[in-house]
Amino acid sequence: MASAIPNAVLVDPPKTESVKSLAESTCLSSLPSIYTITHNLHAEAVSNDPEDSVPIVDISLLASGSPDEQSQVIQQIGKACLDWGCFMVINHGVPERVMKEMVEAFLEFFNLTGEEKQGFHGKHVMDPIRCGTGFTPLQEKVFLWRDYLKFFTHPEFHSPNKPAGFSGVNREIWWAVRSGGLIS
């Protein structure tokens, strides 16, 4: 395969621990094959139909609504989980400040060096804290073009201790969710 970069010398791609480090690499002359999908695995999932959007659930009625309204919200959550496996929550009561702090904390985490994140590269899908580029690197033939961080918060709270403040912000979000998601 010819290089997309004129006069580039093809070298073995550097061992990358994250998509971010791969994208920032100055010695990369081609995309490592582990990140190349030869056919569109998700073609059937693409849709422009608004009916095919991730469900949005307003959970404010769980705390303040009538029993009928609460039941409707629970049914919406159940349907979203069955149909999609996920849903977006609105009116959860988590302060905007806390959400912004959480986003900042995650940005700081992904800006850590590979060495600083070294202790969080779990080997097993059930490790309580894991970061990487592939969900199961030893089994996957192709990695998704993304980095991830996963940590369990139940039944026991786990969180990376880097960067400073990361664990505290995530504990605040965790507490909000554990106490019903609604903060007054």
BAMIPA-295793 format. One record per residue (C-alpha): residue in three letters; x, y, z. Coordinates in steps of 0.2 Angstrom, whole numbers, padded with zeros to 4 digits, always signed. Each point is the difference from the previous one (the first is absolute). Example, Ala and Ser with C-alpha at 12.3 -4.5 7.8 and 13.67 -1.06 7.14 Angstrom:
% BAMIPA-295793
ala+0062-0022+0039ser+0006+0017-0003
END
This chain:
% BAMIPA-295793
met+0000+0000+0000ala+0007+0017-0005ser+0002+0013+0013ala-0012+0015+0000ile+0015+0011+0005pro+0011+0004-0015asn+0019-0006+0003ala-0005-0007+0017val+0011-0015+0006leu-0011-0013+0006val+0005-0006+0017asp-0008-0012+0012pro-0013+0010+0009pro+0005+0005+0018lys-0008-0010+0014thr-0015+0011+0004glu-0009+0000+0016ser-0014+0012-0005val-0008+0008-0015lys+0006+0017+0006ser+0018-0005+0000leu-0002-0008-0017ala-0007+0016-0007glu+0013+0010+0008ser+0014-0011-0006thr+0013+0009-0012cys+0008-0016-0006leu-0016-0008-0007ser+0000-0003-0018ser-0015-0011-0002leu-0015-0005+0010pro+0003-0016+0010ser-0011-0014-0007ile-0007-0004+0017tyr-0010+0017-0002thr-0006-0004-0018ile-0017-0007-0003thr-0001-0007-0018his-0019+0001-0001asn-0014+0010+0008leu-0004-0010+0016his-0013+0013+0005ala-0009+0004-0017glu-0016-0008+0006ala+0000+0011+0016val+0001+0017-0009ser-0017+0009-0001asn-0006+0017-0003asp-0017-0004+0007pro-0004+0010+0017glu-0009-0016+0005asp+0017-0008+0001ser+0008+0012+0012val+0006-0005+0017pro-0015+0001+0012ile-0001+0015+0012val-0007-0003+0017asp-0006+0014+0012ile+0003-0007+0017ser-0006+0015+0010leu-0017-0008+0001leu+0008-0014+0010ala+0002+0011+0015ser-0015+0012-0003gly-0013-0008-0011ser-0015-0010+0004pro+0001-0019+0002asp-0007-0001-0018glu+0013+0012-0007gln+0014-0009+0010ser-0006-0017-0008gln+0000+0008-0017val+0019+0005+0002ile+0004-0017+0006gln-0008-0008-0015gln+0009+0013-0011ile+0017-0006+0008gly-0005-0018-0002lys-0004+0002-0019ala+0015+0010-0003cys+0011-0013+0008leu-0009-0014-0010asp+0001+0009-0017trp+0016+0010+0002gly+0010-0006+0015cys+0002+0018+0005phe-0009+0016+0002met+0004+0019+0003val-0006+0007+0016ile-0006+0018+0002asn-0006+0010+0015his+0010-0011+0011gly+0005+0014+0012val+0019-0001-0001pro+0006+0018+0000glu+0008+0006-0016arg+0015+0005+0010val+0003-0019+0005met-0003-0006-0018lys+0013+0013-0007glu+0012-0005+0014met-0002-0019-0005val+0003+0004-0019glu+0015+0010+0005ala+0006-0014+0011phe-0002-0013-0014leu+0010+0012-0012glu+0014+0001+0012phe+0000-0019+0002phe+0002-0002-0019asn+0013+0013-0001leu+0011-0010+0013thr+0015-0008-0008gly+0000-0019-0004glu+0012-0002+0015glu-0012+0009+0012lys-0014-0011-0006gln+0010-0016+0001gly-0008-0007+0016phe-0017+0001-0008his+0002-0011-0015gly-0009-0015+0007lys+0002-0018-0007his-0018-0006+0002val-0017+0007-0004met-0005-0001+0018asp+0015+0010+0007pro-0008+0014+0011ile+0010+0013-0010arg+0005-0001-0018cys+0005+0011-0014gly+0006-0003-0017thr-0005+0000-0019gly-0008-0017-0002phe-0013-0008+0011thr+0009-0017+0001pro+0017+0003-0008leu+0006-0018+0000gln-0016-0006-0009glu-0004+0014-0012lys+0006+0000-0018val-0004+0019-0003phe+0000+0014+0013leu-0013+0014+0000trp+0007+0017-0004arg-0003+0006+0018asp+0008-0001+0018tyr-0010-0005+0015leu+0000+0001+0018lys-0011-0012+0010phe-0002-0002+0019phe-0012-0008+0011thr-0009+0010+0013his-0012-0014+0007pro+0000-0009+0011glu+0016+0008+0005phe+0006+0017-0006his+0016-0001-0011ser+0008+0015-0009pro+0017+0004-0007asn+0010+0011+0012lys+0007+0010-0014pro-0001+0014-0004ala-0002+0009+0016gly-0018+0003+0004phe-0007-0013-0012ser-0006-0012+0013gly-0008+0013+0010val-0010+0007-0015asn-0006-0018-0005arg-0004-0004+0018glu-0012+0015+0000ile-0008-0006-0016trp-0001-0017+0007trp-0008+0006+0016ala-0013+0010-0010val-0005-0015-0010arg+0000-0012+0015ser-0011+0011+0009gly-0013+0000-0014gly+0008+0012-0012leu-0009+0015+0006ile+0010+0013+0010ser-0010+0014+0008
END
